[in-house]
Amino acid sequence: MDQDAIGLLESHLDDKNFKKLIAIDNPRVHDFVANYIDICRPASVFVCTDEKKDIDYIRKSAWRNREEAPLSMPNHTIHFDNYKDQARDKDNTKFLLPESYNIGPEINAMNRERGLKEVHKILHRMMKGREMYVRFFSLGPTNSPFTIPCLQLTDSAYVAHSEDILYRQAYDEFVKNGKNREIFRFVHSQGRLQEAGLDLMVSRDLKKRRVYIDLMENTIFSTNTQYAGNTVGMKKLALRLAINKASKEGWLAEHMLLMGVGDTQEKMTYFAGAFPSACGKTSTATLAGDTIVGDDIALLRKINGSIMGVNMERGIFGILPGINASDDKSQWNALNSDAEIIFSNILVTDKNEPYWDGKSDTWPSKGINHSGDWFDGKLDDMGRKIPPAHKNARFCMALENMENVDPNLHNPDGVKVSGIIYGGRDSDTFVPVEEAFDWIHGVITKAAALESETTAATLGKRGVRKFNPMSNIDFLSVPIGTYIKNHIDFAKDMPDAPRIFSVNYFLKDMSGKYLNHKSDKKIWVRWMDKRVNNEVKAIRTPTGLIPYYDDLVPIFENFFPDITYTEDEYINQFTVRIPQHLAKIKRTLKMYAARILYTPEELFDVLEDQKERLEDARDRYGNYVSPFKF
């Protein structure tokens, strides 16, 4: 390590924290920490080990710094973000790339030299008067082929506390592995603060909100924001780095859940599943009766002839709206336990309890939220009605608190993935569940062609149909065509490749009425399980394989004995809507031909074949075809 860096660390760290940092035999770690101490100028530095006392210090700092406040239930706290800082900031999230490095127009990038100069100027003296927290975590289980060590610097105790819940601590891993490991690095400062409800402090200078990803150095910068999607380094920020790494090394880093479906651990079938935010991913991953390995990010590798997967995380940063006692029992029970939970951007009632949209049939008449004292009908400075809780209100909780957590959550070898599910918000095209003909057909028609209607999880207009291949476009760090080719090659020659499915929980009839109940996802997941285990046959349609009515009836009877699943419901749900499919193929082909770099030829061939099958079916049966016709 450079002697100047040693001197700087000794002058800014007390003896105890200096020794904790120097115990890691990795000069790059020391130089990195010293460099950003020099740039950010914190008043003090706390190096956090894996010991309970250090982790408790972080949690108490979040209270002391007025970033969190206690709720009525022990171990529950509330955090507010600035009301305009409650979703991922896509516009200001950019890759810093050299001029010669082109990853395509769909991916937000800027000149690396200019971006580094700008973010370093923003970070200059940004932590003055504050404490810097130096954190060490692992993406994936420790002592595993999936392990990726991560180093985070932040002045937000809330961010550091969230990471303790969401990730596996890895200070000991850094000490043990010394200088021989590639690491991901993160620098975050919340910037100047202002008061919000409950006297909590929120980021103020949102015009200087930046999330910059430096692929050349595996480093991410985040400034003037607190929202976890913009700040918690090991979440979607690290996914961007992992996708780039995976592309070079022949594995996959995906925006995917991991879940086990089966009656016993011996008969468990594991599925991965990719959904855009607020499209049912967490509620699928946490279905009562099944097990959860992860709800958000999965790492997939080929090991001994099988696709093995791990959860990159160990916790949930879940969406609260809609969770209630009847529809989401696993999440509901965990949220009402004394587990350590951070609630964000909800309403605090007069009983000091959290309230979110859909928690109950009635709204509280008053409470406290980001705006301070809240009452029904309160308006913001633009004359708009302030809701009690944000539509993207969240909870942060360790998976171990879920009653159906899978025993393989921390298995360093991962779980065998037998099926992959793709889903999004689609009001008019895809049926509720469908299986691809084979791996390549699935990668292209279910994943590469995925579109979804926008939600409150990202800034901007809602309900707009967005192109979102593999539900991962926001996080891609390689050209889209390269990313799709990686998927095709990943398992195309594997005799035991996972089966690929699509699901659509948001299909509507012509009047705009939803054709799925939110609980129906349990039915579609169980049918997929039966398909993977060759227990039921399927109907071949122009776009894939769909269930027989007679196979769905007993599944409905098993899970919902008081409900009769009728043929009319089945026909409405599984009618093939040919005009919508043809329009979708046209949009997809146009997108890939005009805008996407390095698109593999297989994509055009597979979509043209699907177009011909749909046109042939239209000539024979008309535009809207009952599943019984096939």
Sequence and secondary structure as in RCSB ss.txt:
>XXXX:A:sequence
MDQDAIGLLESHLDDKNFKKLIAIDNPRVHDFVANYIDICRPASVFVCTDEKKDIDYIRKSAWRNREEAPLSMPN
HTIHFDNYKDQARDKDNTKFLLPESYNIGPEINAMNRERGLKEVHKILHRMMKGREMYVRFFSLGPTNSPFTIPC
LQLTDSAYVAHSEDILYRQAYDEFVKNGKNREIFRFVHSQGRLQEAGLDLMVSRDLKKRRVYIDLMENTIFSTNT
QYAGNTVGMKKLALRLAINKASKEGWLAEHMLLMGVGDTQEKMTYFAGAFPSACGKTSTATLAGDTIVGDDIALL
RKINGSIMGVNMERGIFGILPGINASDDKSQWNALNSDAEIIFSNILVTDKNEPYWDGKSDTWPSKGINHSGDWF
DGKLDDMGRKIPPAHKNARFCMALENMENVDPNLHNPDGVKVSGIIYGGRDSDTFVPVEEAFDWIHGVITKAAAL
ESETTAATLGKRGVRKFNPMSNIDFLSVPIGTYIKNHIDFAKDMPDAPRIFSVNYFLKDMSGKYLNHKSDKKIWV
RWMDKRVNNEVKAIRTPTGLIPYYDDLVPIFENFFPDITYTEDEYINQFTVRIPQHLAKIKRTLKMYAARILYTP
EELFDVLEDQKERLEDARDRYGNYVSPFKF
>XXXX:A:secstr
  HHHHHHHHHHS HHHHHHHHTS  HHHHHHHHHHHHHH  SEEEE  SSHHHHHHHHHHHHHTTS EE SSTT
EEEE   TT SSB STTEEEEE TT    TTS EEEHHHHHHHHHHHHTTTTTTSEEEEEEEEES SSSTT EEE
EEEES HHHHHHHHHHSEE HHHHHHHGGG   EEEEEE  SEEE GGG EEE  GGG EEEEETTTTEEEEES 
  HHHH IIIIIHHHHHHHHHHHHT EEESEEEEEESSSGGG EEEEEE  TTSSHHHHHT TTSEEEESS EEE
EEETTEEEEEES SEEEEE TT  TTT HHHHHHHTSSS EEEES EE TTS EE TTSSSS  SEEEETTEEEE
TT B TTS B  SS TT EEEEEGGGSTTB TTTT TT EEEEEEEEE   SSSS SEEE SSHHHHIIIIIIT 
EEE  TTBSS SS EEE GGG GGG  S HHHHHHHHHHHHTT TT  EEEEE TT B TTS BSS GGGHHHHH
HHHHHHHTT S  EE SS EE  HHHHHHHHHHH TT    HHHHHHHH EEHHHHHHHHHHHHHHHHHH TT  
HHHHHHHHHHHHHHHHHHHHH SEE GGG 
